[in-house]
């Protein structure tokens, strides 16, 4: 039982680690795009937040499935 709980916790950590990497990539891409075309700030920011929410949402779903 203890091993199964440890393995589940490792999977949760990997899922949230992957989400953090995805959020970082989305932020970097959004900042780069805004630097190249400041006039599109609103649209880029909206799509960046949608991408971040999707990355975090999948991590939460993985957490619910593992637990």
N, C-alpha and C positions, 0 to 999 in steps of 0.2 A: 504494500500500500504506500509506503514511504517513497519507494522508487517511482511509482506512477505519479505521485504528486510532484516530485522533483522534475520529472520529464515534462509534465504539464506546465510547470512554472518556466522551464527553459523555453518551451514553445511560445508562451505568452511574451517572454522577454524578446525573443526573436521577432515576433509579430510587431511589437511596439518599436523595436529598433528599426525594422524595415519601414514602418510608418514615419519615423523621425527622419530617415534618409529621404523618403519621398517628399516630405514637407520641405526639407532643405533644398532639394532639387527644384521643387516648384517655386520656392522663394527666390532662388538664384536666377532661374529663368525669367521670372516676373520682373525682377530688378533690372536684369540685362535688357529686357524688352522695353521697359519704361525709360531706361537711359538712352536707348536708340530712337524711341519715338515718344516723347513726353505727351503729345497730344492724345494718345490712346490710353492715358493713365487709368481712367474709369473702367474701361472694358477689360484691360489687362488685369487690374486688381480684382475684378469680379471673377474672372476665370481662374486666377491664382487661388482665390479663396475656395472656389468650388473644388479645385484639385486637392487642396489641403484637406478639405472636409471629407472627400472620398478616401484619401489615404488614411486618415484617422478613423473613419467609419469602418473600413475593412479591418483595421486592427482591433477595434472594439468587437466586431462580429467574431473575429478569431478568438478573442478572449472569452466571449460568451459560449462559443462552441467547445473550447477546451475545458472550461469550468463546468 
